[in-house]
Amino acid sequence: MSSNPSTQKATILIVDDEPYNVDYLEQNLSDLGYRTREAFGGREALDSVAEEPPDLILLDVMMPDIDGITVCRMLKGDPTTQLIPIVIMTALDGKEDRIRGIEAGADDFLTKPVDDRELHARITSALRMKRAVDEAVDELESAAQQLEEIGPRQEEVVMLAIELRPAGSTTETSPAQASDFLLGRYRRAVIGILERFGGQVVDSPEAHVLAVMPVTGGSADPSGALDAALAIQAEAKALNRGNEIQPFDAAISVNLGEATLSPRRVEREGSVYWTMSASGVVRDQTVLVLGETEAGDILASALVIDRVHGGYHTERVDNSGPSVEAVQPLRVLERSDDAGKETPTDTGNMQTRLLATILVSDLVGSTDMAARLGDRAWSEKLDGHYSLVRSTFERFGGEEIATTGDGFLALFDRPAEAIRAGFTMCKWSEAAGLPVRVGIHTGEVERTADDVKGIAVHLAARVSAEAQGGEVLVTSTTKDAVAGSQLRFADKGAHTLKGLENPWHLHLAIPDDAG
């Protein structure tokens, strides 16, 4: 027989209490290019496997100490050895042994006396299967390791919660199994639509499906989520037209905020796979709002609607409960005629409206400090402050819009990053002897090529004026927008801000290193 190069490294353990059988198998397997080890009893076989696991085991049934079926059951019951292929050798009339071997987890069988061609075929097949399993295990372990290294992360997400509810009464003659089957069909359609729009299902219990949508350009875009929600509603209606047994309608809630995304290991029906889970206030709010959403409706939070800039027709929600009021949702009806149209490239004097987080900073006591230091020293100190602030904006994704004397106006896509930028500015400015105060608000602004304006900008400036040196003050709008981000706040109560009619609730953002 010729040697097979692909099997050069495979080691086969031969277990038989008859030395002649062992010698015969060793000779044949060596000719085929395999390495062999031998064991002359069940206990010796277990010791050999424990010392160095082989690639495959040829195992005789009848042995004086521990029989082969028991050895097989022990090895297949141990997670460290259960993937080693075991080929049990039985006598011609060993039907009962084969049944017991199958129950013990044997991978294949050989009939004694062993035929050379059958020996080669059985071993080649078993080793091929083992290589495929080993490669799959290696890939899973690699993926698991990568997911563990990534670990939990905080990210702004658009979250959808979808619940399928019976529409009308079930046909009297239809069994519950038929209704369950149809519900499964609708759920598969929902998940298919979410995947088509780039969504990732993070939870799918019996009650609802929860998904997050992808982030593009560092900022979550709710348009894809709203389009997916509308597509799900349309698909449910289409399925209902051909379903006289039990139709279903979809209730959908859409929300925006920071969530903690974590890798999650799932075991289901004997299979193991990795997916992502999401936690935080945004998840809780989305599920609570879903509970108050009527079947066939889509409720989207005010933050979601602000972010899509009027691209959808909406209407106000009446008689809503406290969990709905917390996110101030609107009922989404359809896309508007302007949705999806490209923005003109000539933006010289064109104004666009967008939802942004506005940061306004100001140095405390700068006039007295400038007089005390003198023009040259003050100019040098101010240049260092400017460099620090600009590097902070770059680090946290802020866009500098203007300098106002010794202060800054900047826009951020993500409110949590604006707050963290404020922490960094306060910390390092204080170390340089230049205490800074920061005010932050999230709202809609009018943007031109080189400026921003609107009540939101004015509000952020007024919030900054209320802060003390080293403080980052935010409005309740910004605080709600980062729910679930693990940022901490202290309630500073309602403030009447200059130039604004109604008082605003302000909160002091507390850095992680604060006591």
Wavefront OBJ file of the C-alpha trace (Angstrom):
o trace
v 0.000 0.000 0.000
v 1.200 3.508 -0.729
v 1.499 6.202 1.896
v -1.044 9.030 1.948
v 0.746 12.357 2.576
v -2.412 14.020 3.898
v -2.519 11.550 6.807
v 1.129 11.729 7.858
v 0.388 13.520 11.153
v -2.720 11.581 12.167
v -2.256 9.431 15.277
v -4.539 6.424 15.789
v -4.910 4.616 19.110
v -5.563 0.887 18.658
v -7.336 -0.681 21.643
v -7.576 -4.506 21.700
v -6.577 -7.147 24.223
v -5.407 -9.488 21.423
v -1.740 -8.705 20.513
v -2.164 -10.319 17.082
v -5.027 -7.960 16.182
v -3.014 -4.973 17.378
v 0.046 -5.991 15.332
v -2.065 -6.532 12.214
v -3.741 -3.126 12.482
v -0.462 -1.359 13.283
v 1.154 -2.784 10.142
v -1.734 -1.807 7.880
v -2.050 1.699 9.329
v 1.695 2.325 9.156
v 1.624 1.356 5.480
v -1.115 3.947 4.997
v 1.064 6.652 6.583
v -0.562 6.910 10.019
v 1.213 6.997 13.364
v -0.099 4.423 15.829
v -0.210 3.793 19.555
v -1.602 0.713 21.258
v -3.508 -0.113 24.422
v -4.340 -3.681 25.518
v -7.327 -2.887 27.724
v -9.944 -0.298 28.561
v -8.144 1.238 31.534
v -4.885 1.498 29.584
v -6.806 3.178 26.744
v -8.265 5.804 29.090
v -4.817 6.511 30.539
v -3.316 6.849 27.061
v -6.013 9.297 25.940
v -5.588 11.362 29.115
v -1.824 11.559 28.551
v -2.036 12.531 24.867
v -5.339 12.568 22.948
v -5.082 10.764 19.583
v -6.777 11.840 16.364
v -8.882 8.645 16.199
v -9.518 5.529 18.302
v -10.028 1.977 16.969
v -11.805 0.310 19.883
v -12.582 -3.369 20.412
v -15.744 -4.243 22.351
v -14.668 -7.301 24.338
v -11.893 -6.572 26.855
v -11.237 -8.099 30.291
v -11.159 -4.963 32.496
v -13.368 -2.220 31.008
v -15.326 -3.137 27.883
v -15.151 -0.966 24.777
v -18.764 0.302 25.031
v -18.081 1.665 28.537
v -14.826 3.264 27.379
v -16.682 4.895 24.484
v -19.420 6.203 26.773
v -16.834 7.656 29.193
v -14.834 9.392 26.443
v -17.950 10.778 24.704
v -19.263 12.035 28.031
v -16.144 14.102 28.714
v -16.101 17.540 26.993
v -12.314 17.329 26.577
v -12.465 14.053 24.587
v -15.985 13.895 23.111
v -14.851 15.118 19.666
v -12.287 12.307 19.172
v -13.728 9.927 16.531
v -14.253 6.405 17.877
v -14.604 3.456 15.478
v -15.816 0.375 17.324
v -14.754 -3.079 16.084
v -17.446 -5.738 16.436
v -17.903 -9.368 15.465
v -19.954 -10.429 12.431
v -22.970 -11.155 14.664
v -22.428 -8.068 16.832
v -25.786 -6.345 16.125
v -26.421 -5.807 19.827
v -22.922 -4.351 20.264
v -23.601 -1.888 17.425
v -26.828 -0.727 19.057
v -25.073 -0.232 22.382
v -22.213 1.517 20.575
v -24.605 3.952 18.897
v -26.165 4.719 22.275
v -22.675 5.304 23.709
v -21.837 7.818 20.957
v -19.623 5.770 18.594
v -18.869 7.484 15.290
v -18.521 4.353 13.106
v -18.089 0.572 13.137
v -15.780 -2.056 11.637
v -16.598 -5.741 11.400
v -13.939 -8.256 12.494
v -12.032 -9.701 10.781
v -11.221 -6.261 9.385
v -11.148 -5.766 5.627
v -8.204 -3.588 4.493
v -10.216 -1.431 2.076
v -13.026 -0.946 4.565
v -10.465 -0.047 7.261
v -8.960 2.616 5.006
v -12.364 4.024 3.980
v -13.760 4.196 7.536
v -10.659 5.878 8.925
v -10.396 8.368 6.047
v -14.041 9.337 6.477
v -13.780 9.710 10.260
v -10.619 11.821 10.056
v -12.126 14.021 7.344
v -15.091 14.694 9.606
v -12.782 15.407 12.551
v -10.803 17.948 10.527
v -14.026 19.726 9.576
v -15.163 19.776 13.213
v -11.746 20.986 14.419
v -11.772 23.814 11.881
v -15.281 24.854 12.930
v -14.308 24.754 16.605
v -11.182 26.809 15.901
v -13.273 29.412 14.052
v -15.795 29.565 16.891
v -13.060 29.888 19.510
v -11.399 32.612 17.453
v -14.695 34.459 17.056
v -15.465 34.063 20.752
v -12.013 35.369 21.671
v -12.417 38.369 19.385
v -15.839 39.128 20.831
v -14.510 38.852 24.370
v -11.609 41.153 23.489
v -14.029 43.680 22.019
v -16.100 43.521 25.186
v -19.042 45.789 25.976
v -19.120 49.182 24.264
v -21.344 52.214 24.504
v -22.803 53.478 21.274
v -25.604 55.667 20.029
v -28.191 53.416 18.412
v -31.631 53.505 16.888
v -33.692 50.778 18.505
v -36.862 49.116 17.248
v -39.261 46.971 19.237
v -41.815 45.013 17.202
v -44.716 42.988 18.573
v -47.067 40.923 16.415
v -50.615 40.939 17.770
v -53.642 38.966 16.571
v -55.914 41.042 14.354
v -59.512 40.012 14.936
v -60.562 36.660 16.374
v -59.101 33.288 15.523
v -61.203 31.080 13.245
v -63.073 28.639 15.511
v -62.016 25.613 13.484
v -58.311 26.526 13.389
v -56.101 24.726 15.931
v -53.619 26.621 18.120
v -50.781 24.947 16.204
v -51.941 26.672 13.014
v -51.890 30.071 14.730
v -48.392 29.390 16.104
v -47.194 28.338 12.655
v -48.554 31.529 11.080
v -47.023 33.693 13.815
v -43.661 32.103 13.068
v -44.095 32.997 9.400
v -44.756 36.652 10.266
v -41.797 36.763 12.665
v -39.463 35.399 9.983
v -40.703 38.095 7.626
v -40.036 40.774 10.266
v -36.486 39.556 10.880
v -35.846 39.325 7.134
v -36.892 42.967 6.659
v -34.726 44.113 9.572
v -31.711 42.333 8.081
v -32.458 43.830 4.649
v -32.275 47.315 6.162
v -29.040 46.485 7.989
v -30.571 45.934 11.418
v -29.301 43.441 13.962
v -31.693 41.518 16.175
v -30.469 41.783 19.773
v -33.362 39.943 21.406
v -36.240 37.856 20.113
v -38.365 36.510 22.960
v -41.899 35.295 22.340
v -43.381 38.697 23.186
v -41.468 40.903 20.766
v -38.458 41.362 18.488
v -35.839 43.941 19.487
v -33.269 45.243 17.000
v -30.670 47.996 16.634
v -29.877 49.763 13.392
v -26.355 50.463 12.095
v -24.416 53.646 12.818
v -23.040 55.602 9.878
v -20.602 58.486 10.033
v -20.375 58.246 13.820
v -24.069 59.028 14.242
v -27.129 56.801 14.269
v -29.439 57.432 11.313
v -33.106 56.747 12.176
v -34.285 56.872 8.531
v -33.420 53.209 7.943
v -35.279 52.233 11.115
v -38.415 54.144 10.110
v -38.264 52.720 6.583
v -37.907 49.218 8.050
v -40.889 49.852 10.346
v -43.048 51.005 7.421
v -41.923 47.974 5.379
v -42.886 45.641 8.254
v -46.342 47.200 8.451
v -46.792 46.803 4.679
v -45.596 43.178 4.789
v -48.009 42.344 7.627
v -50.898 43.755 5.578
v -49.776 41.754 2.533
v -49.600 38.530 4.560
v -53.017 39.236 6.076
v -54.629 39.374 2.630
v -53.826 35.696 2.128
v -54.433 34.617 5.720
v -58.018 33.832 6.696
v -57.034 31.707 9.695
v -55.337 34.235 11.990
v -54.087 37.619 10.696
v -51.581 39.681 12.698
v -50.812 43.393 12.959
v -47.463 44.844 14.051
v -47.064 47.391 16.842
v -43.686 49.133 16.524
v -41.785 51.641 18.668
v -38.608 53.427 17.541
v -36.218 55.248 19.859
v -32.772 56.858 19.818
v -30.127 56.939 22.532
v -26.939 55.430 23.913
v -26.944 51.714 24.693
v -24.375 49.269 25.998
v -23.732 46.621 23.314
v -22.199 43.369 24.524
v -21.323 40.035 22.877
v -23.698 37.275 23.977
v -23.282 33.511 23.718
v -26.541 31.759 22.841
v -27.317 28.046 23.144
v -30.493 27.041 21.337
v -31.674 23.592 20.231
v -28.200 22.116 20.590
v -26.474 24.895 18.625
v -24.150 27.551 19.989
v -23.674 30.939 18.337
v -22.613 34.480 19.214
v -24.798 37.534 18.853
v -25.107 40.997 20.400
v -27.218 42.169 23.319
v -28.218 45.748 24.111
v -28.986 47.285 27.492
v -29.664 50.711 28.919
v -32.462 53.207 29.376
v -33.070 53.467 25.617
v -33.931 49.754 25.537
v -36.232 50.041 28.541
v -37.995 53.075 27.086
v -38.451 51.408 23.697
v -40.082 48.335 25.241
v -42.282 50.437 27.564
v -43.527 52.553 24.657
v -44.210 49.346 22.702
v -46.572 48.303 25.489
v -48.667 51.426 24.848
v -48.505 51.279 21.046
v -51.675 50.221 19.266
v -51.498 47.326 16.802
v -50.812 48.710 13.338
v -49.114 51.874 14.704
v -45.513 53.101 14.655
v -44.528 55.410 17.522
v -41.165 57.201 17.206
v -39.569 59.342 19.907
v -39.140 63.089 19.456
v -35.365 62.588 19.124
v -35.917 60.219 16.205
v -38.288 62.577 14.417
v -35.953 65.557 14.969
v -33.037 63.609 13.497
v -34.834 62.803 10.206
v -35.570 66.501 9.512
v -39.195 66.279 8.455
v -38.774 63.332 6.104
v -41.944 61.613 7.383
v -45.566 62.543 7.915
v -46.436 62.262 11.609
v -49.224 63.098 14.025
v -49.428 63.758 17.734
v -50.235 60.916 20.144
v -53.172 61.645 22.471
v -54.009 60.112 25.838
v -50.596 58.496 26.234
v -49.286 56.991 29.439
v -46.246 58.223 31.423
v -43.803 55.900 29.681
v -44.850 57.322 26.304
v -44.711 60.925 27.511
v -41.104 60.376 28.660
v -39.939 60.199 25.023
v -42.612 62.537 23.554
v -43.364 60.267 20.567
v -45.224 60.940 17.366
v -47.181 58.477 15.266
v -45.364 57.838 11.974
v -47.750 57.635 9.031
v -45.638 57.556 5.874
v -42.620 59.027 4.144
v -43.029 62.607 2.959
v -42.560 63.559 -0.686
v -39.207 65.197 0.167
v -37.747 62.188 1.960
v -34.680 60.714 0.312
v -34.059 63.666 -2.011
v -30.426 64.645 -2.376
v -29.229 67.833 -0.729
v -27.986 70.444 -3.228
v -24.212 70.697 -3.361
v -24.186 74.505 -3.653
v -24.558 75.460 -0.001
v -23.166 78.982 -0.142
v -26.024 80.734 1.663
v -28.425 77.809 1.965
v -29.765 77.031 5.418
v -30.327 73.460 6.571
v -31.931 72.337 9.804
v -30.380 69.519 11.788
v -30.443 68.018 15.239
v -27.135 68.516 17.027
v -25.593 68.850 20.455
v -24.240 72.357 21.026
v -21.310 72.939 23.381
v -20.468 76.474 24.527
v -17.423 77.071 26.704
v -16.171 80.169 28.493
v -13.111 80.985 30.596
v -13.893 82.104 34.138
v -12.210 85.308 35.364
v -10.293 85.830 32.141
v -10.393 89.640 32.309
v -8.737 89.798 35.739
v -6.206 87.160 34.719
v -5.264 89.015 31.541
v -4.706 92.218 33.498
v -2.565 90.392 36.058
v -0.394 88.485 33.545
v 0.086 91.145 30.903
v -0.584 90.941 27.197
v 2.301 88.670 26.188
v 1.949 86.085 28.957
v -1.832 86.108 28.576
v -1.572 85.616 24.819
v 0.730 82.621 25.304
v -1.578 81.107 27.919
v -4.604 81.659 25.688
v -2.841 80.011 22.705
v -2.193 76.934 24.857
v -5.867 76.861 25.860
v -6.981 77.119 22.227
v -4.697 74.231 21.272
v -6.050 72.094 24.117
v -9.689 72.756 23.228
v -9.201 72.062 19.533
v -7.395 68.795 20.188
v -10.257 67.831 22.525
v -12.830 68.545 19.807
v -10.835 66.403 17.377
v -10.637 63.554 19.877
v -14.357 63.502 20.677
v -15.736 64.254 17.221
v -16.705 67.892 17.772
v -16.781 70.524 15.036
v -15.555 73.996 15.990
v -17.978 76.600 14.675
v -16.683 79.806 16.222
v -14.546 81.329 18.963
v -16.267 83.941 21.101
v -13.489 85.939 22.747
v -11.919 83.298 24.949
v -14.770 80.778 24.541
v -15.820 78.245 21.918
v -18.957 77.144 20.108
v -18.907 73.578 18.760
v -21.349 70.991 17.410
v -21.371 67.276 18.197
v -23.348 64.433 16.606
v -23.286 62.433 19.828
v -24.328 64.146 23.075
v -22.327 61.773 25.290
v -19.132 62.688 23.436
v -19.907 66.399 23.913
v -20.170 65.844 27.676
v -16.921 63.871 27.767
v -15.229 66.624 25.763
v -16.477 69.090 28.383
v -14.964 66.968 31.172
v -11.586 66.927 29.397
v -11.622 70.684 28.755
v -12.424 71.436 32.411
v -9.825 69.030 33.768
v -6.854 70.188 31.717
v -7.795 73.861 31.707
v -7.936 73.831 35.490
v -4.503 72.180 35.582
v -3.213 75.023 33.380
v -4.702 77.622 35.720
v -7.519 78.565 33.336
v -10.837 77.426 34.844
v -13.451 76.858 32.137
v -17.197 76.385 32.317
v -19.246 74.461 29.775
v -22.920 74.516 28.791
v -24.472 71.816 26.576
v -27.889 71.503 24.930
v -29.289 69.127 22.298
v -31.707 70.638 19.817
v -32.387 71.695 16.260
v -30.143 74.360 14.694
v -30.097 76.205 11.398
v -26.799 75.519 9.668
v -25.174 77.563 6.941
v -21.781 77.111 5.334
v -19.923 78.899 8.147
v -22.350 79.466 11.013
v -25.165 78.021 13.115
v -28.072 79.820 14.696
v -31.359 79.200 16.378
v -32.865 79.102 19.842
v -30.847 75.950 20.663
v -27.561 77.852 20.233
v -28.835 80.713 22.393
v -29.970 78.205 25.026
v -26.562 76.461 25.176
v -24.861 79.847 25.707
v -27.250 80.663 28.562
v -26.610 77.279 30.178
v -22.856 77.942 30.009
v -23.380 81.268 31.794
v -25.094 79.407 34.669
v -22.122 77.053 35.197
v -19.311 77.604 37.682
v -15.637 77.144 36.886
v -14.858 73.467 36.210
v -18.531 72.561 35.706
v -20.323 70.961 32.758
v -24.004 71.890 32.865
v -26.520 70.248 30.520
v -30.218 70.643 29.816
v -32.720 67.899 30.563
v -32.955 67.281 26.800
v -29.281 66.353 26.616
v -29.487 64.288 29.800
v -32.390 62.273 28.371
v -30.509 61.803 25.086
v -27.645 59.973 26.850
v -29.848 57.721 28.958
v -28.078 54.398 29.346
v -24.591 55.822 28.760
v -23.614 55.427 32.459
v -22.897 59.140 32.684
v -23.873 60.568 36.072
v -25.746 63.790 36.824
v -26.766 65.924 39.780
v -30.102 67.724 39.556
v -29.606 71.508 39.663
v -33.295 72.357 39.460
v -35.201 74.730 37.200
v -33.473 77.917 36.019
v -34.915 81.007 34.398
v -32.503 81.776 31.596
v -32.036 85.239 30.162
v -34.083 85.838 27.020
v -36.199 82.678 27.462
v -39.766 82.695 28.741
v -40.043 79.279 30.395
v -37.620 77.910 33.002
v -35.286 75.080 31.974
v -34.258 72.118 34.119
v -30.460 71.855 34.324
v -28.195 69.023 35.451
v -24.549 68.952 36.504
v -22.617 66.256 34.643
v -20.307 64.394 37.015
v -17.007 63.000 35.654
v -16.031 59.398 36.407
v -13.137 60.434 38.663
v -15.386 62.577 40.875
v -16.208 61.299 44.332
l 1 2 3 4 5 6 7 8 9 10 11 12 13 14 15 16 17 18 19 20 21 22 23 24 25 26 27 28 29 30 31 32 33 34 35 36 37 38 39 40 41 42 43 44 45 46 47 48 49 50 51 52 53 54 55 56 57 58 59 60 61 62 63 64 65 66 67 68 69 70 71 72 73 74 75 76 77 78 79 80 81 82 83 84 85 86 87 88 89 90 91 92 93 94 95 96 97 98 99 100 101 102 103 104 105 106 107 108 109 110 111 112 113 114 115 116 117 118 119 120 121 122 123 124 125 126 127 128 129 130 131 132 133 134 135 136 137 138 139 140 141 142 143 144 145 146 147 148 149 150 151 152 153 154 155 156 157 158 159 160 161 162 163 164 165 166 167 168 169 170 171 172 173 174 175 176 177 178 179 180 181 182 183 184 185 186 187 188 189 190 191 192 193 194 195 196 197 198 199 200 201 202 203 204 205 206 207 208 209 210 211 212 213 214 215 216 217 218 219 220 221 222 223 224 225 226 227 228 229 230 231 232 233 234 235 236 237 238 239 240 241 242 243 244 245 246 247 248 249 250 251 252 253 254 255 256 257 258 259 260 261 262 263 264 265 266 267 268 269 270 271 272 273 274 275 276 277 278 279 280 281 282 283 284 285 286 287 288 289 290 291 292 293 294 295 296 297 298 299 300 301 302 303 304 305 306 307 308 309 310 311 312 313 314 315 316 317 318 319 320 321 322 323 324 325 326 327 328 329 330 331 332 333 334 335 336 337 338 339 340 341 342 343 344 345 346 347 348 349 350 351 352 353 354 355 356 357 358 359 360 361 362 363 364 365 366 367 368 369 370 371 372 373 374 375 376 377 378 379 380 381 382 383 384 385 386 387 388 389 390 391 392 393 394 395 396 397 398 399 400 401 402 403 404 405 406 407 408 409 410 411 412 413 414 415 416 417 418 419 420 421 422 423 424 425 426 427 428 429 430 431 432 433 434 435 436 437 438 439 440 441 442 443 444 445 446 447 448 449 450 451 452 453 454 455 456 457 458 459 460 461 462 463 464 465 466 467 468 469 470 471 472 473 474 475 476 477 478 479 480 481 482 483 484 485 486 487 488 489 490 491 492 493 494 495 496 497 498 499 500 501 502 503 504 505 506 507 508 509 510 511 512 513 514 515
